[in-house]
Amino acid sequence: MTLPVPPEFVGKVFTDLLALIGSGKLTKDALEWAKGRVIELWLKREYGFTPKPEFASKLQRASESEAYKRLKDCVGEDDSSLLSLVKLGLSIAELSDKGRVKTIARIKNEVYRKSKTRGVKILNMGGTGVLLGVIQHLSQQKVEHNYDQSDTLAIFNRIINKWTEITIFHKTEHGQSELKNRIIAYMQISRELFFVFASGTAGDQAKKVIAQLSNKSEIRKSRYLLHLNERKEDITGRVLFTWVFQKSS
């Protein structure tokens, strides 16, 4: 049985374990236990909770993914808490694909204790598939405008802060007219940036609406640039779409 370690002692326990591992005095079994405990404490320090082995492996895959590497290239490594949340968000996307609703809820509760609404927003971005679209957008902005990492990080933080205001999650029951009206309303108030997310049948609706607006030149006349990011099919067979509307200068 592993007893919980009070946060104020995590640092000392961690360094003591590293010292023991490096001493060469531990038996094989003790060495394996110490290494496992170091990993457990490291994960707890980074994420605010200790992920179960299955989810820890997902975090490792997320840290090795092209999307994460691209995000890190965009924003740098100074904000380690942000990078940890992005890894969680990318891993949540995989859980979402598999319909692991209870697991996602438990992780969100743990993240909220440490990172409050900022952390939950990033997890929501991951769970809905929009995080990949956001990363793609940041990458495009960095290249097109030759931004340095601090510029791109500022853009990302603005997106996180205004997340609920700048994202339209379209569902089939909303209907095409409602989506069209919302997009036009966002363009009329000149939002600098906003996203439309849809999947499955709702994605088909959104494609028709946005194609109509594009064919009628309403997007161009409103001085917006439009990018579409498609994500792999999830476990239900749906395709997830993210449209990025950006006000041109």
Wavefront OBJ file of the C-alpha trace (Angstrom):
o trace
v 0.000 0.000 0.000
v 1.373 3.413 -1.014
v 0.612 6.206 1.420
v -0.029 9.727 0.071
v 2.896 12.118 0.444
v 2.117 15.624 1.785
v 3.040 18.222 -0.893
v 5.570 19.937 1.382
v 7.556 16.698 1.600
v 7.424 15.727 -2.073
v 10.568 17.673 -2.940
v 12.633 16.151 -0.120
v 11.347 12.623 -0.749
v 12.068 13.029 -4.443
v 15.657 14.177 -3.956
v 16.305 11.554 -1.283
v 15.102 8.811 -3.618
v 17.348 10.076 -6.407
v 20.275 10.021 -4.013
v 19.486 6.444 -2.997
v 19.183 5.332 -6.603
v 22.530 6.889 -7.404
v 24.244 5.372 -4.369
v 24.325 1.872 -5.812
v 23.438 0.417 -2.394
v 19.890 -0.714 -3.142
v 18.904 -4.292 -3.887
v 17.317 -4.999 -7.257
v 13.780 -5.004 -5.850
v 14.378 -1.852 -3.806
v 15.895 -0.140 -6.842
v 12.845 -0.951 -8.987
v 10.526 0.336 -6.244
v 12.555 3.541 -5.867
v 12.530 4.180 -9.635
v 8.770 3.623 -9.761
v 8.258 5.986 -6.826
v 10.383 8.668 -8.506
v 8.226 8.444 -11.629
v 5.064 8.587 -9.512
v 6.239 11.693 -7.638
v 7.426 13.344 -10.833
v 4.045 12.846 -12.482
v 2.261 14.124 -9.372
v 4.457 17.218 -9.326
v 3.840 17.921 -13.022
v 0.112 17.254 -13.254
v -1.159 17.645 -9.691
v -2.219 13.992 -9.543
v -0.652 10.609 -10.239
v -1.967 9.216 -13.528
v -2.775 5.539 -13.711
v -0.263 3.531 -15.799
v -2.566 3.386 -18.838
v -3.036 7.163 -18.877
v 0.643 7.785 -18.080
v 1.515 5.930 -21.289
v -0.902 8.180 -23.196
v 0.858 11.221 -21.736
v 4.163 9.833 -22.936
v 2.766 9.353 -26.445
v 1.361 12.893 -26.360
v 4.775 14.295 -25.430
v 6.253 12.528 -28.464
v 3.477 13.566 -30.879
v 4.018 15.975 -33.764
v 1.270 18.251 -32.433
v 2.993 18.648 -29.059
v 6.415 19.193 -30.631
v 4.890 21.843 -32.910
v 3.223 23.580 -29.953
v 6.485 23.562 -27.988
v 8.284 25.049 -30.983
v 5.623 27.773 -31.144
v 5.500 28.831 -27.483
v 8.828 27.677 -26.024
v 9.433 25.798 -22.790
v 9.337 28.575 -20.190
v 5.734 27.917 -19.158
v 6.093 24.304 -18.043
v 2.605 24.221 -16.493
v 1.073 25.180 -19.842
v 2.994 22.448 -21.642
v 1.849 19.894 -19.057
v -1.768 20.942 -19.600
v -1.356 20.631 -23.373
v -0.056 17.082 -22.945
v -3.110 16.339 -20.814
v -5.371 17.913 -23.433
v -3.902 15.820 -26.239
v -4.285 12.684 -24.104
v -7.864 13.597 -23.232
v -8.576 13.685 -26.967
v -7.662 10.006 -27.186
v -9.862 9.172 -24.193
v -12.705 11.154 -25.749
v -12.384 9.133 -28.943
v -12.852 5.981 -26.872
v -15.840 7.335 -24.946
v -14.074 7.309 -21.548
v -16.425 9.878 -20.015
v -15.902 8.941 -16.333
v -12.123 8.922 -16.669
v -12.192 12.345 -18.319
v -14.425 13.748 -15.560
v -12.068 12.438 -12.873
v -9.020 13.970 -14.575
v -10.796 17.319 -14.989
v -11.605 17.379 -11.273
v -7.963 16.721 -10.404
v -6.733 19.364 -12.852
v -9.205 21.950 -11.550
v -7.721 21.599 -8.048
v -4.322 22.665 -9.364
v -4.951 24.814 -12.445
v -8.549 26.021 -11.978
v -10.506 27.057 -15.084
v -7.407 27.559 -17.238
v -6.557 23.891 -17.004
v -10.110 22.727 -17.628
v -10.389 24.974 -20.705
v -7.321 23.327 -22.235
v -8.686 19.877 -21.417
v -11.989 20.844 -23.045
v -10.070 21.967 -26.128
v -8.441 18.555 -26.215
v -11.619 16.591 -25.619
v -13.484 18.327 -28.422
v -10.605 17.991 -30.869
v -10.171 21.746 -31.264
v -6.750 21.780 -29.574
v -5.176 20.290 -32.690
v -6.756 23.054 -34.765
v -5.478 25.689 -32.340
v -1.943 24.292 -32.521
v -2.110 24.325 -36.305
v -3.301 27.944 -36.191
v -0.443 28.969 -33.875
v 2.062 27.268 -36.166
v 0.685 29.078 -39.213
v 0.788 32.416 -37.414
v 4.373 31.908 -36.311
v 5.532 31.106 -39.829
v 3.440 33.686 -41.719
v 4.308 36.610 -39.426
v 7.765 35.477 -38.329
v 6.648 35.698 -34.696
v 9.011 34.788 -31.902
v 7.868 32.364 -29.205
v 6.720 35.096 -26.811
v 4.395 36.496 -29.502
v 2.881 33.082 -30.221
v 2.567 32.308 -26.507
v 0.622 35.564 -26.049
v -1.770 34.512 -28.839
v -2.276 31.113 -27.221
v -2.981 32.659 -23.827
v -5.560 35.009 -25.372
v -7.260 32.033 -27.017
v -7.380 30.187 -23.682
v -8.705 33.215 -21.788
v -11.456 33.922 -24.341
v -12.152 30.303 -25.187
v -15.871 30.266 -24.389
v -16.408 33.542 -26.250
v -14.641 32.637 -29.487
v -15.708 29.035 -30.093
v -18.932 27.889 -31.741
v -19.736 24.234 -31.056
v -22.291 23.319 -33.699
v -24.720 20.450 -33.122
v -27.146 18.967 -35.621
v -30.208 20.141 -33.672
v -29.022 23.755 -33.919
v -29.748 23.725 -37.648
v -27.974 25.451 -40.503
v -29.740 28.799 -40.101
v -28.625 29.207 -36.496
v -25.018 28.430 -37.374
v -25.083 30.849 -40.298
v -26.504 33.619 -38.109
v -23.905 33.034 -35.375
v -21.001 33.117 -37.813
v -22.310 36.322 -39.401
v -22.827 37.853 -35.948
v -19.226 37.039 -34.967
v -17.956 38.612 -38.186
v -20.145 41.695 -37.741
v -18.646 42.438 -34.321
v -15.193 41.898 -35.852
v -13.897 39.194 -33.544
v -10.191 38.997 -34.186
v -10.328 35.210 -34.149
v -12.990 32.555 -33.684
v -13.457 28.840 -34.227
v -16.300 26.641 -35.445
v -16.202 23.044 -34.272
v -18.468 20.273 -35.553
v -18.393 16.524 -36.123
v -20.430 13.817 -37.829
v -23.753 15.008 -39.260
v -23.237 18.408 -37.637
v -19.940 18.610 -39.512
v -21.768 18.017 -42.804
v -24.176 20.834 -41.922
v -21.333 23.175 -41.025
v -19.512 22.424 -44.279
v -22.599 23.416 -46.269
v -23.130 26.637 -44.297
v -19.514 27.743 -44.502
v -19.317 26.821 -48.188
v -22.398 28.978 -48.860
v -20.891 31.921 -46.989
v -17.636 31.450 -48.862
v -19.314 31.140 -52.279
v -21.259 34.347 -51.628
v -17.984 36.032 -50.668
v -19.445 37.014 -47.273
v -16.347 35.765 -45.482
v -13.979 37.609 -47.801
v -16.065 40.796 -47.744
v -15.970 40.732 -43.956
v -12.165 40.579 -44.286
v -11.706 37.138 -42.773
v -9.262 34.401 -43.680
v -10.576 30.863 -43.327
v -8.665 27.674 -42.520
v -10.074 24.166 -42.099
v -8.440 21.467 -39.974
v -9.803 17.926 -40.192
v -9.009 15.375 -37.529
v -8.843 11.613 -37.893
v -12.071 9.687 -37.397
v -12.809 8.869 -33.767
v -14.087 5.553 -32.406
v -17.634 6.339 -33.569
v -16.489 6.819 -37.156
v -17.099 10.564 -37.156
v -14.770 13.121 -38.695
v -14.012 16.108 -36.478
v -13.743 19.522 -38.130
v -12.311 22.811 -36.879
v -12.738 25.976 -38.935
v -10.550 28.933 -37.988
v -11.831 32.412 -38.860
v -9.141 35.077 -38.574
v -9.595 38.795 -39.204
v -7.163 39.932 -41.870
v -5.229 43.148 -41.461
l 1 2 3 4 5 6 7 8 9 10 11 12 13 14 15 16 17 18 19 20 21 22 23 24 25 26 27 28 29 30 31 32 33 34 35 36 37 38 39 40 41 42 43 44 45 46 47 48 49 50 51 52 53 54 55 56 57 58 59 60 61 62 63 64 65 66 67 68 69 70 71 72 73 74 75 76 77 78 79 80 81 82 83 84 85 86 87 88 89 90 91 92 93 94 95 96 97 98 99 100 101 102 103 104 105 106 107 108 109 110 111 112 113 114 115 116 117 118 119 120 121 122 123 124 125 126 127 128 129 130 131 132 133 134 135 136 137 138 139 140 141 142 143 144 145 146 147 148 149 150 151 152 153 154 155 156 157 158 159 160 161 162 163 164 165 166 167 168 169 170 171 172 173 174 175 176 177 178 179 180 181 182 183 184 185 186 187 188 189 190 191 192 193 194 195 196 197 198 199 200 201 202 203 204 205 206 207 208 209 210 211 212 213 214 215 216 217 218 219 220 221 222 223 224 225 226 227 228 229 230 231 232 233 234 235 236 237 238 239 240 241 242 243 244 245 246 247 248 249
